[in-house]
Amino acid sequence: MLDSKVVELLNSQVNKEFYSAYLYLDFSNYYYDLGLEGFGNWYRIQAQEERDHAMLFMQYLLNNGEKVNLEAIEKPSVELTSAKAVLAKGLIHEQYVTSLIHAIYDAAYSVKDFRTMQFLDWFVKEQGEEESTADGLVRKFELFGDDPKSLYMLDSELGARVYTAPSLVI
Ligand code: FEO
């Protein structure tokens, strides 16, 4: 049995990760519509990763004999105003997700739930990588976004991203 507060936060995280997937699909569609198919591809794969994260949280609850409560997924609420602005919103969203993961970690820590802390270690590291990647995209766009040739190359680079399953197996 896990602590009820930890279970509540883990359940909520399932929803938040599915929301992230939904949000990134919205980003992806926005870029496809602009003709930036590489960016569209990049965010579509990001959405797949977020779905994977949701599934991992769900499986962790099931593995521990806990009920999974699936709530309604909110409509993506971020305003998509420009190719550059969307990247910045992506970084802000990842920083928010990091704060959520840390809050669950904090709750687990306070009840000495070492199992959940160990499970979350992967996500703590993953969030570090996600923030760094999102920040990298913002910086690249700042450097190259105004030059059509460079933007074309950046779009091609992002178009080469392929989906890989998460390294965490539970
Ligand atoms: Fe599941 Fe991008 O954090």
Backbone and ligand atoms as CSV (ligand in chain L), in Angstrom:
chain,resi,resn,atom,element,x,y,z
A,1,MET,N,N,0.841,-1.203,0.000
A,1,MET,CA,C,0.000,0.000,0.000
A,1,MET,C,C,0.878,1.256,0.000
A,2,LEU,N,N,0.560,2.140,-0.880
A,2,LEU,CA,C,1.288,3.411,-0.900
A,2,LEU,C,C,0.502,4.443,-0.083
A,3,ASP,N,N,1.174,5.460,0.330
A,3,ASP,CA,C,0.546,6.570,1.051
A,3,ASP,C,C,-0.531,7.224,0.151
A,4,SER,N,N,-1.651,7.607,0.752
A,4,SER,CA,C,-2.777,8.098,-0.055
A,4,SER,C,C,-2.442,9.399,-0.802
A,5,LYS,N,N,-1.645,10.257,-0.186
A,5,LYS,CA,C,-1.267,11.508,-0.858
A,5,LYS,C,C,-0.366,11.211,-2.073
A,6,VAL,N,N,0.546,10.258,-1.875
A,6,VAL,CA,C,1.446,9.868,-2.984
A,6,VAL,C,C,0.607,9.282,-4.126
A,7,VAL,N,N,-0.357,8.438,-3.777
A,7,VAL,CA,C,-1.225,7.829,-4.802
A,7,VAL,C,C,-2.000,8.919,-5.544
A,8,GLU,N,N,-2.505,9.880,-4.810
A,8,GLU,CA,C,-3.276,10.970,-5.426
A,8,GLU,C,C,-2.407,11.733,-6.432
A,9,LEU,N,N,-1.176,12.009,-6.032
A,9,LEU,CA,C,-0.284,12.761,-6.925
A,9,LEU,C,C,0.142,11.924,-8.135
A,10,LEU,N,N,0.360,10.626,-7.916
A,10,LEU,CA,C,0.731,9.743,-9.034
A,10,LEU,C,C,-0.427,9.670,-10.035
A,11,ASN,N,N,-1.638,9.552,-9.495
A,11,ASN,CA,C,-2.820,9.524,-10.367
A,11,ASN,C,C,-2.957,10.816,-11.157
A,12,SER,N,N,-2.732,11.912,-10.481
A,12,SER,CA,C,-2.825,13.205,-11.141
A,12,SER,C,C,-1.765,13.325,-12.237
A,13,GLN,N,N,-0.602,12.734,-11.981
A,13,GLN,CA,C,0.480,12.811,-12.967
A,13,GLN,C,C,0.142,12.042,-14.247
A,14,VAL,N,N,-0.636,10.960,-14.106
A,14,VAL,CA,C,-1.090,10.227,-15.301
A,14,VAL,C,C,-1.823,11.215,-16.210
A,15,ASN,N,N,-2.724,11.970,-15.614
A,15,ASN,CA,C,-3.503,12.953,-16.373
A,15,ASN,C,C,-2.618,14.054,-16.955
A,16,LYS,N,N,-1.664,14.513,-16.149
A,16,LYS,CA,C,-0.789,15.608,-16.610
A,16,LYS,C,C,0.068,15.160,-17.793
A,17,GLU,N,N,0.518,13.902,-17.756
A,17,GLU,CA,C,1.354,13.406,-18.859
A,17,GLU,C,C,0.515,13.252,-20.134
A,18,PHE,N,N,-0.727,12.771,-19.970
A,18,PHE,CA,C,-1.594,12.698,-21.149
A,18,PHE,C,C,-1.893,14.111,-21.667
A,19,TYR,N,N,-2.043,15.046,-20.745
A,19,TYR,CA,C,-2.254,16.440,-21.177
A,19,TYR,C,C,-1.035,16.930,-21.970
A,20,SER,N,N,0.166,16.594,-21.473
A,20,SER,CA,C,1.382,16.997,-22.193
A,20,SER,C,C,1.370,16.431,-23.613
A,21,ALA,N,N,0.943,15.177,-23.744
A,21,ALA,CA,C,0.868,14.555,-25.071
A,21,ALA,C,C,-0.104,15.343,-25.956
A,22,TYR,N,N,-1.221,15.706,-25.381
A,22,TYR,CA,C,-2.252,16.449,-26.097
A,22,TYR,C,C,-1.726,17.832,-26.521
A,23,LEU,N,N,-1.042,18.467,-25.566
A,23,LEU,CA,C,-0.475,19.792,-25.826
A,23,LEU,C,C,0.540,19.730,-26.973
A,24,TYR,N,N,1.397,18.716,-26.927
A,24,TYR,CA,C,2.437,18.617,-27.956
A,24,TYR,C,C,1.856,18.202,-29.312
A,25,LEU,N,N,0.734,17.494,-29.287
A,25,LEU,CA,C,0.062,17.223,-30.568
A,25,LEU,C,C,-0.468,18.528,-31.163
A,26,ASP,N,N,-0.935,19.393,-30.280
A,26,ASP,CA,C,-1.404,20.709,-30.727
A,26,ASP,C,C,-0.242,21.496,-31.343
A,27,PHE,N,N,0.905,21.464,-30.659
A,27,PHE,CA,C,2.112,22.122,-31.191
A,27,PHE,C,C,2.441,21.527,-32.571
A,28,SER,N,N,2.437,20.201,-32.621
A,28,SER,CA,C,2.801,19.492,-33.851
A,28,SER,C,C,1.893,19.915,-35.006
A,29,ASN,N,N,0.605,19.934,-34.744
A,29,ASN,CA,C,-0.351,20.326,-35.797
A,29,ASN,C,C,-0.110,21.762,-36.258
A,30,TYR,N,N,0.238,22.617,-35.307
A,30,TYR,CA,C,0.510,24.016,-35.625
A,30,TYR,C,C,1.686,24.121,-36.609
A,31,TYR,N,N,2.753,23.362,-36.301
A,31,TYR,CA,C,3.932,23.412,-37.180
A,31,TYR,C,C,3.646,22.792,-38.554
A,32,TYR,N,N,2.916,21.687,-38.568
A,32,TYR,CA,C,2.569,21.082,-39.870
A,32,TYR,C,C,1.801,22.105,-40.713
A,33,ASP,N,N,0.904,22.812,-40.042
A,33,ASP,CA,C,0.092,23.800,-40.747
A,33,ASP,C,C,0.954,24.935,-41.308
A,34,LEU,N,N,2.033,25.269,-40.576
A,34,LEU,CA,C,2.944,26.328,-41.054
A,34,LEU,C,C,3.850,25.844,-42.191
A,35,GLY,N,N,3.893,24.542,-42.393
A,35,GLY,CA,C,4.801,23.972,-43.390
A,35,GLY,C,C,6.149,23.589,-42.805
A,36,LEU,N,N,6.274,23.694,-41.489
A,36,LEU,CA,C,7.513,23.266,-40.832
A,36,LEU,C,C,7.318,21.824,-40.361
A,37,GLU,N,N,7.471,20.905,-41.316
A,37,GLU,CA,C,7.116,19.512,-41.037
A,37,GLU,C,C,8.094,18.832,-40.085
A,38,GLY,N,N,9.342,19.300,-40.082
A,38,GLY,CA,C,10.335,18.733,-39.162
A,38,GLY,C,C,9.961,19.043,-37.710
A,39,PHE,N,N,9.576,20.273,-37.472
A,39,PHE,CA,C,9.125,20.660,-36.132
A,39,PHE,C,C,7.853,19.872,-35.774
A,40,GLY,N,N,6.985,19.716,-36.771
A,40,GLY,CA,C,5.760,18.938,-36.557
A,40,GLY,C,C,6.082,17.512,-36.166
A,41,ASN,N,N,7.056,16.937,-36.873
A,41,ASN,CA,C,7.481,15.560,-36.557
A,41,ASN,C,C,8.058,15.483,-35.153
A,42,TRP,N,N,8.887,16.467,-34.828
A,42,TRP,CA,C,9.571,16.458,-33.524
A,42,TRP,C,C,8.542,16.458,-32.388
A,43,TYR,N,N,7.548,17.302,-32.510
A,43,TYR,CA,C,6.543,17.382,-31.438
A,43,TYR,C,C,5.569,16.202,-31.457
A,44,ARG,N,N,5.372,15.611,-32.620
A,44,ARG,CA,C,4.501,14.426,-32.650
A,44,ARG,C,C,5.191,13.288,-31.886
A,45,ILE,N,N,6.492,13.174,-32.069
A,45,ILE,CA,C,7.234,12.144,-31.331
A,45,ILE,C,C,7.282,12.489,-29.849
A,46,GLN,N,N,7.412,13.769,-29.543
A,46,GLN,CA,C,7.393,14.202,-28.145
A,46,GLN,C,C,6.067,13.797,-27.488
A,47,ALA,N,N,4.989,13.923,-28.247
A,47,ALA,CA,C,3.669,13.524,-27.735
A,47,ALA,C,C,3.658,12.023,-27.421
A,48,GLN,N,N,4.300,11.226,-28.281
A,48,GLN,CA,C,4.367,9.776,-28.025
A,48,GLN,C,C,5.125,9.503,-26.721
A,49,GLU,N,N,6.194,10.268,-26.503
A,49,GLU,CA,C,6.971,10.098,-25.261
A,49,GLU,C,C,6.126,10.431,-24.041
A,50,GLU,N,N,5.325,11.473,-24.162
A,50,GLU,CA,C,4.483,11.866,-23.028
A,50,GLU,C,C,3.439,10.793,-22.729
A,51,ARG,N,N,2.884,10.220,-23.779
A,51,ARG,CA,C,1.943,9.103,-23.577
A,51,ARG,C,C,2.653,7.961,-22.856
A,52,ASP,N,N,3.908,7.693,-23.255
A,52,ASP,CA,C,4.691,6.650,-22.574
A,52,ASP,C,C,4.845,6.973,-21.087
A,53,HIS,N,N,5.104,8.246,-20.790
A,53,HIS,CA,C,5.260,8.637,-19.380
A,53,HIS,C,C,3.973,8.348,-18.610
A,54,ALA,N,N,2.844,8.701,-19.226
A,54,ALA,CA,C,1.545,8.444,-18.574
A,54,ALA,C,C,1.380,6.956,-18.303
A,55,MET,N,N,1.736,6.139,-19.280
A,55,MET,CA,C,1.587,4.682,-19.130
A,55,MET,C,C,2.478,4.148,-18.013
A,56,LEU,N,N,3.678,4.737,-17.873
A,56,LEU,CA,C,4.592,4.295,-16.811
A,56,LEU,C,C,4.006,4.614,-15.428
A,57,PHE,N,N,3.451,5.815,-15.281
A,57,PHE,CA,C,2.824,6.158,-13.996
A,57,PHE,C,C,1.638,5.239,-13.713
A,58,MET,N,N,0.875,4.949,-14.759
A,58,MET,CA,C,-0.280,4.070,-14.603
A,58,MET,C,C,0.165,2.677,-14.164
A,59,GLN,N,N,1.186,2.161,-14.846
A,59,GLN,CA,C,1.673,0.812,-14.546
A,59,GLN,C,C,2.247,0.730,-13.140
A,60,TYR,N,N,2.905,1.813,-12.726
A,60,TYR,CA,C,3.476,1.825,-11.372
A,60,TYR,C,C,2.362,1.703,-10.328
A,61,LEU,N,N,1.271,2.429,-10.545
A,61,LEU,CA,C,0.127,2.341,-9.615
A,61,LEU,C,C,-0.416,0.912,-9.611
A,62,LEU,N,N,-0.600,0.333,-10.788
A,62,LEU,CA,C,-1.133,-1.030,-10.880
A,62,LEU,C,C,-0.198,-2.028,-10.213
A,63,ASN,N,N,1.102,-1.861,-10.446
A,63,ASN,CA,C,2.086,-2.781,-9.850
A,63,ASN,C,C,2.037,-2.765,-8.327
A,64,ASN,N,N,1.555,-1.642,-7.795
A,64,ASN,CA,C,1.509,-1.512,-6.335
A,64,ASN,C,C,0.098,-1.732,-5.778
A,65,GLY,N,N,-0.755,-2.314,-6.617
A,65,GLY,CA,C,-2.097,-2.663,-6.164
A,65,GLY,C,C,-3.005,-1.467,-5.961
A,66,GLU,N,N,-2.681,-0.363,-6.606
A,66,GLU,CA,C,-3.484,0.850,-6.448
A,66,GLU,C,C,-4.418,1.027,-7.642
A,67,LYS,N,N,-5.523,1.702,-7.400
A,67,LYS,CA,C,-6.498,1.986,-8.467
A,67,LYS,C,C,-6.006,3.155,-9.326
A,68,VAL,N,N,-6.281,3.052,-10.621
A,68,VAL,CA,C,-5.969,4.170,-11.519
A,68,VAL,C,C,-7.272,4.913,-11.796
A,69,ASN,N,N,-7.269,6.194,-11.534
A,69,ASN,CA,C,-8.453,7.017,-11.829
A,69,ASN,C,C,-8.159,7.919,-13.019
A,70,LEU,N,N,-8.750,7.573,-14.139
A,70,LEU,CA,C,-8.534,8.394,-15.333
A,70,LEU,C,C,-9.525,9.552,-15.342
A,71,GLU,N,N,-8.985,10.741,-15.370
A,71,GLU,CA,C,-9.825,11.943,-15.397
A,71,GLU,C,C,-9.867,12.496,-16.823
A,72,ALA,N,N,-10.772,13.416,-17.079
A,72,ALA,CA,C,-10.867,14.064,-18.394
A,72,ALA,C,C,-9.579,14.834,-18.683
A,73,ILE,N,N,-9.151,14.770,-19.930
A,73,ILE,CA,C,-7.945,15.513,-20.320
A,73,ILE,C,C,-8.368,16.894,-20.813
A,74,GLU,N,N,-7.735,17.892,-20.216
A,74,GLU,CA,C,-8.068,19.285,-20.540
A,74,GLU,C,C,-7.724,19.614,-22.000
A,75,LYS,N,N,-8.465,20.517,-22.564
A,75,LYS,CA,C,-8.154,21.007,-23.917
A,75,LYS,C,C,-6.847,21.808,-23.837
A,76,PRO,N,N,-5.936,21.618,-24.814
A,76,PRO,CA,C,-4.688,22.393,-24.762
A,76,PRO,C,C,-4.996,23.888,-24.692
A,77,SER,N,N,-4.409,24.551,-23.705
A,77,SER,CA,C,-4.809,25.940,-23.440
A,77,SER,C,C,-3.743,26.962,-23.807
A,78,VAL,N,N,-2.643,26.488,-24.409
A,78,VAL,CA,C,-1.559,27.410,-24.739
A,78,VAL,C,C,-1.847,28.091,-26.081
A,79,GLU,N,N,-1.721,29.394,-26.102
A,79,GLU,CA,C,-1.946,30.123,-27.347
A,79,GLU,C,C,-0.740,29.988,-28.265
A,80,LEU,N,N,-0.968,29.564,-29.490
A,80,LEU,CA,C,0.135,29.323,-30.419
A,80,LEU,C,C,0.238,30.525,-31.355
A,81,THR,N,N,1.185,31.411,-31.034
A,81,THR,CA,C,1.223,32.691,-31.746
A,81,THR,C,C,2.313,32.779,-32.815
A,82,SER,N,N,3.405,32.040,-32.645
A,82,SER,CA,C,4.459,32.034,-33.669
A,82,SER,C,C,5.326,30.803,-33.467
A,83,ALA,N,N,6.072,30.443,-34.518
A,83,ALA,CA,C,6.932,29.250,-34.454
A,83,ALA,C,C,7.908,29.355,-33.291
A,84,LYS,N,N,8.414,30.544,-33.062
A,84,LYS,CA,C,9.386,30.745,-31.983
A,84,LYS,C,C,8.705,30.713,-30.614
A,85,ALA,N,N,7.549,31.362,-30.517
A,85,ALA,CA,C,6.845,31.443,-29.226
A,85,ALA,C,C,6.445,30.056,-28.736
A,86,VAL,N,N,6.081,29.183,-29.651
A,86,VAL,CA,C,5.649,27.839,-29.259
A,86,VAL,C,C,6.798,27.097,-28.564
A,87,LEU,N,N,8.010,27.274,-29.088
A,87,LEU,CA,C,9.166,26.605,-28.477
A,87,LEU,C,C,9.368,27.094,-27.041
A,88,ALA,N,N,9.201,28.399,-26.849
A,88,ALA,CA,C,9.360,28.962,-25.503
A,88,ALA,C,C,8.280,28.413,-24.570
A,89,LYS,N,N,7.071,28.243,-25.100
A,89,LYS,CA,C,5.978,27.677,-24.290
A,89,LYS,C,C,6.293,26.227,-23.930
A,90,GLY,N,N,6.945,25.541,-24.846
A,90,GLY,CA,C,7.352,24.149,-24.586
A,90,GLY,C,C,8.318,24.072,-23.419
A,91,LEU,N,N,9.254,25.000,-23.384
A,91,LEU,CA,C,10.227,25.029,-22.277
A,91,LEU,C,C,9.508,25.323,-20.956
A,92,ILE,N,N,8.622,26.299,-20.970
A,92,ILE,CA,C,7.871,26.638,-19.740
A,92,ILE,C,C,7.059,25.429,-19.263
A,93,HIS,N,N,6.468,24.712,-20.215
A,93,HIS,CA,C,5.669,23.545,-19.829
A,93,HIS,C,C,6.548,22.470,-19.182
A,94,GLU,N,N,7.726,22.242,-19.751
A,94,GLU,CA,C,8.606,21.223,-19.164
A,94,GLU,C,C,9.065,21.631,-17.765
A,95,GLN,N,N,9.293,22.908,-17.564
A,95,GLN,CA,C,9.682,23.378,-16.218
A,95,GLN,C,C,8.542,23.128,-15.230
A,96,TYR,N,N,7.328,23.312,-15.705
A,96,TYR,CA,C,6.148,23.040,-14.869
A,96,TYR,C,C,6.076,21.542,-14.529
A,97,VAL,N,N,6.301,20.693,-15.545
A,97,VAL,CA,C,6.245,19.243,-15.304
A,97,VAL,C,C,7.333,18.837,-14.294
A,98,THR,N,N,8.495,19.446,-14.407
A,98,THR,CA,C,9.563,19.161,-13.440
A,98,THR,C,C,9.079,19.475,-12.017
A,99,SER,N,N,8.383,20.592,-11.867
A,99,SER,CA,C,7.897,20.968,-10.528
A,99,SER,C,C,6.889,19.931,-10.015
A,100,LEU,N,N,6.102,19.362,-10.923
A,100,LEU,CA,C,5.131,18.334,-10.513
A,100,LEU,C,C,5.847,17.064,-10.042
A,101,ILE,N,N,6.855,16.666,-10.807
A,101,ILE,CA,C,7.617,15.451,-10.447
A,101,ILE,C,C,8.293,15.670,-9.093
A,102,HIS,N,N,8.838,16.843,-8.913
A,102,HIS,CA,C,9.515,17.139,-7.639
A,102,HIS,C,C,8.525,17.126,-6.471
A,103,ALA,N,N,7.304,17.571,-6.734
A,103,ALA,CA,C,6.289,17.572,-5.666
A,103,ALA,C,C,5.926,16.138,-5.270
A,104,ILE,N,N,5.863,15.248,-6.243
A,104,ILE,CA,C,5.571,13.838,-5.904
A,104,ILE,C,C,6.751,13.260,-5.116
A,105,TYR,N,N,7.947,13.595,-5.583
A,105,TYR,CA,C,9.160,13.108,-4.901
A,105,TYR,C,C,9.150,13.586,-3.443
A,106,ASP,N,N,8.797,14.824,-3.266
A,106,ASP,CA,C,8.762,15.421,-1.936
A,106,ASP,C,C,7.763,14.675,-1.035
A,107,ALA,N,N,6.588,14.371,-1.599
A,107,ALA,CA,C,5.557,13.649,-0.834
A,107,ALA,C,C,6.058,12.247,-0.468
A,108,ALA,N,N,6.716,11.583,-1.423
A,108,ALA,CA,C,7.252,10.236,-1.164
A,108,ALA,C,C,8.363,10.290,-0.108
A,109,TYR,N,N,9.191,11.303,-0.222
A,109,TYR,CA,C,10.308,11.479,0.720
A,109,TYR,C,C,9.781,11.672,2.148
A,110,SER,N,N,8.709,12.446,2.261
A,110,SER,CA,C,8.208,12.774,3.600
A,110,SER,C,C,7.608,11.557,4.315
A,111,VAL,N,N,7.231,10.511,3.563
A,111,VAL,CA,C,6.708,9.295,4.226
A,111,VAL,C,C,7.689,8.115,4.067
A,112,LYS,N,N,8.939,8.446,3.715
A,112,LYS,CA,C,9.988,7.424,3.528
A,112,LYS,C,C,9.546,6.317,2.540
A,113,ASP,N,N,8.925,6.739,1.469
A,113,ASP,CA,C,8.496,5.800,0.428
A,113,ASP,C,C,9.648,5.656,-0.572
A,114,PHE,N,N,10.611,4.820,-0.210
A,114,PHE,CA,C,11.831,4.694,-1.017
A,114,PHE,C,C,11.548,4.084,-2.394
A,115,ARG,N,N,10.541,3.222,-2.472
A,115,ARG,CA,C,10.212,2.592,-3.752
A,115,ARG,C,C,9.758,3.643,-4.777
A,116,THR,N,N,8.881,4.515,-4.318
A,116,THR,CA,C,8.402,5.557,-5.243
A,116,THR,C,C,9.523,6.528,-5.587
A,117,MET,N,N,10.364,6.824,-4.608
A,117,MET,CA,C,11.485,7.723,-4.893
A,117,MET,C,C,12.383,7.113,-5.970
A,118,GLN,N,N,12.628,5.816,-5.860
A,118,GLN,CA,C,13.484,5.161,-6.858
A,118,GLN,C,C,12.814,5.172,-8.239
A,119,PHE,N,N,11.510,4.925,-8.259
A,119,PHE,CA,C,10.763,4.984,-9.524
A,119,PHE,C,C,10.873,6.386,-10.144
A,120,LEU,N,N,10.774,7.398,-9.280
A,120,LEU,CA,C,10.789,8.781,-9.773
A,120,LEU,C,C,12.171,9.259,-10.206
A,121,ASP,N,N,13.211,8.564,-9.738
A,121,ASP,CA,C,14.576,8.980,-10.115
A,121,ASP,C,C,14.720,9.107,-11.634
A,122,TRP,N,N,14.130,8.139,-12.352
A,122,TRP,CA,C,14.218,8.170,-13.815
A,122,TRP,C,C,13.574,9.443,-14.367
A,123,PHE,N,N,12.451,9.829,-13.766
A,123,PHE,CA,C,11.737,11.012,-14.247
A,123,PHE,C,C,12.485,12.307,-13.900
A,124,VAL,N,N,13.153,12.303,-12.760
A,124,VAL,CA,C,13.939,13.488,-12.384
A,124,VAL,C,C,15.020,13.713,-13.445
A,125,LYS,N,N,15.685,12.626,-13.820
A,125,LYS,CA,C,16.739,12.716,-14.841
A,125,LYS,C,C,16.126,13.097,-16.195
A,126,GLU,N,N,15.038,12.434,-16.525
A,126,GLU,CA,C,14.345,12.685,-17.798
A,126,GLU,C,C,13.946,14.169,-17.917
A,127,GLN,N,N,13.449,14.726,-16.821
A,127,GLN,CA,C,13.040,16.140,-16.858
A,127,GLN,C,C,14.236,17.065,-17.098
A,128,GLY,N,N,15.381,16.700,-16.513
A,128,GLY,CA,C,16.597,17.477,-16.765
A,128,GLY,C,C,16.901,17.489,-18.253
A,129,GLU,N,N,16.764,16.317,-18.881
A,129,GLU,CA,C,17.040,16.209,-20.319
A,129,GLU,C,C,15.989,16.965,-21.126
A,130,GLU,N,N,14.725,16.843,-20.725
A,130,GLU,CA,C,13.644,17.488,-21.488
A,130,GLU,C,C,13.775,19.013,-21.434
A,131,GLU,N,N,14.124,19.511,-20.263
A,131,GLU,CA,C,14.301,20.966,-20.148
A,131,GLU,C,C,15.474,21.430,-21.008
A,132,SER,N,N,16.550,20.659,-20.947
A,132,SER,CA,C,17.739,21.023,-21.707
A,132,SER,C,C,17.454,20.992,-23.217
A,133,THR,N,N,16.727,19.975,-23.673
A,133,THR,CA,C,16.387,19.881,-25.099
A,133,THR,C,C,15.470,21.035,-25.515
A,134,ALA,N,N,14.463,21.315,-24.675
A,134,ALA,CA,C,13.524,22.404,-25.001
A,134,ALA,C,C,14.264,23.741,-25.048
A,135,ASP,N,N,15.171,23.926,-24.110
A,135,ASP,CA,C,15.965,25.159,-24.086
A,135,ASP,C,C,16.851,25.242,-25.338
A,136,GLY,N,N,17.412,24.103,-25.728
A,136,GLY,CA,C,18.252,24.049,-26.937
A,136,GLY,C,C,17.477,24.456,-28.183
A,137,LEU,N,N,16.218,24.022,-28.255
A,137,LEU,CA,C,15.392,24.377,-29.418
A,137,LEU,C,C,15.137,25.887,-29.458
A,138,VAL,N,N,14.870,26.463,-28.291
A,138,VAL,CA,C,14.643,27.914,-28.214
A,138,VAL,C,C,15.894,28.648,-28.705
A,139,ARG,N,N,17.047,28.222,-28.213
A,139,ARG,CA,C,18.305,28.884,-28.582
A,139,ARG,C,C,18.601,28.751,-30.068
A,140,LYS,N,N,18.377,27.539,-30.603
A,140,LYS,CA,C,18.645,27.335,-32.033
A,140,LYS,C,C,17.742,28.229,-32.872
A,141,PHE,N,N,16.485,28.316,-32.441
A,141,PHE,CA,C,15.566,29.157,-33.222
A,141,PHE,C,C,15.983,30.621,-33.157
A,142,GLU,N,N,16.452,31.035,-31.978
A,142,GLU,CA,C,16.923,32.434,-31.844
A,142,GLU,C,C,18.099,32.686,-32.784
A,143,LEU,N,N,18.974,31.693,-32.906
A,143,LEU,CA,C,20.162,31.854,-33.747
A,143,LEU,C,C,19.843,31.779,-35.232
A,144,PHE,N,N,18.979,30.811,-35.601
A,144,PHE,CA,C,18.819,30.503,-37.029
A,144,PHE,C,C,17.433,30.786,-37.608
A,145,GLY,N,N,16.471,31.044,-36.727
A,145,GLY,CA,C,15.072,31.114,-37.173
A,145,GLY,C,C,14.771,32.188,-38.199
A,146,ASP,N,N,15.550,33.264,-38.203
A,146,ASP,CA,C,15.244,34.365,-39.122
A,146,ASP,C,C,15.850,34.173,-40.510
A,147,ASP,N,N,16.716,33.176,-40.649
A,147,ASP,CA,C,17.360,32.936,-41.947
A,147,ASP,C,C,16.701,31.717,-42.610
A,148,PRO,N,N,16.008,31.903,-43.737
A,148,PRO,CA,C,15.245,30.798,-44.345
A,148,PRO,C,C,16.059,29.524,-44.592
A,149,LYS,N,N,17.299,29.691,-45.082
A,149,LYS,CA,C,18.114,28.492,-45.361
A,149,LYS,C,C,18.423,27.725,-44.077
A,150,SER,N,N,18.808,28.490,-43.045
A,150,SER,CA,C,19.143,27.860,-41.765
A,150,SER,C,C,17.907,27.221,-41.137
A,151,LEU,N,N,16.783,27.899,-41.288
A,151,LEU,CA,C,15.532,27.352,-40.741
A,151,LEU,C,C,15.173,26.051,-41.454
A,152,TYR,N,N,15.403,26.029,-42.761
A,152,TYR,CA,C,15.139,24.815,-43.542
A,152,TYR,C,C,16.000,23.653,-43.020
A,153,MET,N,N,17.274,23.965,-42.751
A,153,MET,CA,C,18.180,22.915,-42.245
A,153,MET,C,C,17.777,22.452,-40.844
A,154,LEU,N,N,17.377,23.404,-40.018
A,154,LEU,CA,C,16.933,23.047,-38.668
A,154,LEU,C,C,15.679,22.183,-38.742
A,155,ASP,N,N,14.779,22.565,-39.633
A,155,ASP,CA,C,13.549,21.789,-39.804
A,155,ASP,C,C,13.877,20.375,-40.275
A,156,SER,N,N,14.852,20.258,-41.179
A,156,SER,CA,C,15.252,18.931,-41.677
A,156,SER,C,C,15.853,18.098,-40.547
A,157,GLU,N,N,16.647,18.765,-39.705
A,157,GLU,CA,C,17.269,18.059,-38.566
A,157,GLU,C,C,16.178,17.497,-37.641
A,158,LEU,N,N,15.185,18.309,-37.358
A,158,LEU,CA,C,14.116,17.863,-36.455
A,158,LEU,C,C,13.229,16.799,-37.118
A,159,GLY,N,N,13.187,16.856,-38.433
A,159,GLY,CA,C,12.406,15.866,-39.182
A,159,GLY,C,C,13.015,14.478,-39.115
A,160,ALA,N,N,14.293,14.415,-38.745
A,160,ALA,CA,C,14.982,13.116,-38.704
A,160,ALA,C,C,14.749,12.386,-37.372
A,161,ARG,N,N,14.096,13.062,-36.434
A,161,ARG,CA,C,13.883,12.412,-35.129
A,161,ARG,C,C,12.965,11.197,-35.293
A,162,VAL,N,N,13.355,10.092,-34.677
A,162,VAL,CA,C,12.498,8.896,-34.709
A,162,VAL,C,C,12.127,8.517,-33.267
A,163,TYR,N,N,11.014,7.845,-33.165
A,163,TYR,CA,C,10.518,7.441,-31.850
A,163,TYR,C,C,11.357,6.305,-31.277
A,164,THR,N,N,11.704,6.428,-30.003
A,164,THR,CA,C,12.314,5.294,-29.305
A,164,THR,C,C,11.558,5.106,-27.985
A,165,ALA,N,N,11.356,3.865,-27.643
A,165,ALA,CA,C,10.622,3.549,-26.414
A,165,ALA,C,C,11.432,4.025,-25.201
A,166,PRO,N,N,10.773,4.326,-24.089
A,166,PRO,CA,C,11.512,4.810,-22.907
A,166,PRO,C,C,12.464,3.745,-22.371
A,167,SER,N,N,13.561,4.226,-21.797
A,167,SER,CA,C,14.553,3.272,-21.264
A,167,SER,C,C,14.088,2.661,-19.947
A,168,LEU,N,N,13.101,3.253,-19.330
A,168,LEU,CA,C,12.585,2.729,-18.059
A,168,LEU,C,C,11.590,1.604,-18.323
A,169,VAL,N,N,11.841,0.458,-17.733
A,169,VAL,CA,C,10.910,-0.660,-17.839
A,169,VAL,C,C,10.480,-1.003,-16.410
A,170,ILE,N,N,9.168,-1.039,-16.174
A,170,ILE,CA,C,8.734,-1.380,-14.811
A,170,ILE,C,C,7.784,-2.572,-14.831
L,1,FEO,FE1,FE,6.617,13.789,-19.411
L,1,FEO,FE2,FE,7.974,16.138,-21.061
L,1,FEO,O1,O,7.563,15.348,-19.415
